[in-house]
Each structure stands twice: as C-alpha cells, then as structure tokens.
C-alpha cells in the first residue's frame, strides 16, 4: 500500500494512493474535529460550490 501526506499542519492526514479503491483517508488522532465527518465527498463538495456560485446574483 502507498500513502501520501495530505491536509494541513492543523489537520494532518494520510490518503491511500494504491490500491486506489476503495478511497481511504486517515486523520491523526486528536485532530478528528478538523475534518467534516458527515458524508465527506469531494465531488459533492465541488457540486455544492458550483451551485452556490451560479445561484448567487
């Protein structure tokens, strides 16, 4: 398995690269509150951001 460091110093995380499926991300113990755990989905977050951007007049 191959992992890469992601996140920030305030939210240290590891993301699994290989195998790619299923996607997996780990957060350092004690920093759990820095990540939204309620259904984290990057694609959904992008769609929400686009919807908000284009609905603003």
N, C-alpha and C positions, 0 to 999 in steps of 0.2 A: 504494500500500500504506500502511496505517495501523498504527502500533505504539504500545504503551503500556509504560511502565516498570512492572515488577513485581519481586518479590523483596524483598530487604532490603539494607541497606548492606554486609552481609557476603556477600551473594550477589546482586549486581546482574544483572538480566535484562530482556530485552525480549520482549513477547508480541505476535504479529501479530494484529490485530483484523480487518482487511479485506485481502484476502479471508479469510474465516473458515476455509475448508477448503483444503488440509489444515492442521490446527493446527500452529503453529510457535512455538518459543521459542528465544531466543538467550541465552547466558551470556557475560559479559565474560571475555576471555582472562585466564587466571591464576586464575580462580575456579571452574574446572571441577569441582574436588573438593568443592564445596559443594552440588552437585546430584546426587541419586541417578540415575545414567545407565542403570541396569539395568531397562529397560522402564518408564519413568515413565508412569504412567497415573492421573490424579486420581480417576476413577471407581473404579478398582480399589483405590486407597488408602482411599477412603471405605468401600467394602465391607469391607475388611480391618479398619478401625477399628470399624465396627459389629459385625462378627462377634466381634472381641475383647471389645468392651464387653458384649455379651449372653451370651457364653460364660463370663464371669467370675462366680463365685458369691460 
